[in-house]
Amino acid sequence: MSTNPDNRVALVIGAGDGNGAAIARRFAREGYIACVVRRTADKLQPLVAQIVASGGRAHAFGTDARKEEDVIALFEQIERDIGPVEVLVFNVGANVPSSILDETARKYFKIWEMACFAGFLSGREAARRMAARGRGTILFTGATASMRGAAGFAAFAGAKHALRALAQSMARELGPKGVHVGHVVIDGMVDTDFIRGNFPQVYAERMPREGILKPEHIAESYWQLHSQPRDAWTFELDLRPYMETW
């Protein structure tokens, strides 16, 4: 494994076109090597090219974060060939609505695998390495569903509640070992192609009024969490536009 302090890695699992990409760009600006992960690495090439064009360093990995052997291999490869994982951001979504009357066991389980089990696998592998070094940051992306279950979102809410509980347990265990674990609740619409395409009227009304979260501003909060002095660590941070109700 590289011991060069300039080879610090920020690993973003779930580096989609919105928050994940913005978080990767933010850490790359600070000199971290952005290792970005989706199930299909080809979809990450534009992000990698963008980071490199801006003077940063980035690598793309195609990994199914639900598979234990794939996650273990991912961490081993990065730590061996690139550098120590100083930051892990688990940002996998899985926001799939369905009435409880129509929900299937297969889909419920798949959503749990994506939004929770994959977080356990990723968090465990990061924790094993960070605890041994006595430093590191693990940040989990939550959602409104982490705090309350809305009608039609039983599977997503169950998985996100479980991810939050995982983060709480990890924070209590790993904090004394020098590892900062945090959970970020994204409570509101985010400026993405999905929102623009599926909620055009709401987007048109809210965006000019700064009523939709911008990925770059979300990413700034992740960087601030990582940068906190350890005598004043934040476990949970919730982000919402001023227009959102609690």
ZIPE-V47901 format. One record per backbone hydrogen bond with DSSP energy under -1.0 kcal/mol. NH is the residue of the N-H (numbers start at 0). CO is the residue of the C=O. If there is no record, write none. Layout:
nh: [NH | NH]
co: [CO | CO]
//
This chain:
nh: [6 | 8 | 9 | 10 | 11 | 12 | 13 | 14 | 15 | 20 | 21 | 22 | 23 | 24 | 25 | 26 | 27 | 28 | 30 | 31 | 32 | 33 | 34 | 35 | 36 | 37 | 43 | 44 | 47 | 48 | 49 | 50 | 51 | 52 | 53 | 54 | 55 | 58 | 60 | 62 | 66 | 70 | 71 | 72 | 73 | 74 | 75 | 76 | 77 | 78 | 79 | 80 | 81 | 82 | 85 | 85 | 86 | 87 | 88 | 89 | 90 | 95 | 97 | 101 | 102 | 107 | 108 | 109 | 110 | 111 | 112 | 113 | 114 | 115 | 116 | 117 | 119 | 120 | 121 | 122 | 123 | 124 | 125 | 126 | 127 | 128 | 129 | 130 | 132 | 133 | 134 | 136 | 137 | 138 | 139 | 140 | 141 | 145 | 146 | 147 | 152 | 156 | 157 | 158 | 159 | 160 | 161 | 162 | 163 | 164 | 165 | 166 | 167 | 168 | 169 | 170 | 171 | 172 | 173 | 174 | 176 | 177 | 178 | 179 | 181 | 182 | 183 | 184 | 185 | 186 | 190 | 191 | 195 | 196 | 197 | 198 | 202 | 203 | 204 | 205 | 206 | 208 | 209 | 210 | 212 | 217 | 218 | 219 | 220 | 221 | 222 | 223 | 224 | 225 | 226 | 231 | 236 | 238 | 243]
co: [3 | 83 | 32 | 86 | 34 | 88 | 36 | 36 | 13 | 15 | 17 | 18 | 19 | 20 | 21 | 22 | 23 | 24 | 27 | 26 | 7 | 56 | 9 | 58 | 11 | 60 | 40 | 41 | 43 | 44 | 45 | 46 | 47 | 48 | 49 | 51 | 50 | 33 | 35 | 37 | 63 | 66 | 67 | 68 | 69 | 70 | 71 | 72 | 73 | 74 | 75 | 76 | 77 | 77 | 8 | 83 | 8 | 136 | 10 | 138 | 12 | 93 | 151 | 98 | 98 | 103 | 104 | 105 | 106 | 107 | 108 | 109 | 110 | 111 | 111 | 112 | 115 | 116 | 117 | 118 | 119 | 120 | 121 | 122 | 123 | 124 | 125 | 126 | 128 | 129 | 129 | 85 | 179 | 87 | 181 | 89 | 183 | 142 | 143 | 143 | 149 | 152 | 153 | 154 | 155 | 156 | 157 | 158 | 159 | 160 | 161 | 162 | 163 | 164 | 165 | 166 | 167 | 168 | 169 | 170 | 173 | 174 | 173 | 135 | 137 | 234 | 139 | 236 | 141 | 238 | 212 | 189 | 191 | 192 | 193 | 194 | 198 | 199 | 200 | 201 | 202 | 205 | 206 | 205 | 188 | 213 | 214 | 215 | 216 | 217 | 218 | 219 | 220 | 221 | 222 | 228 | 182 | 184 | 240]
//
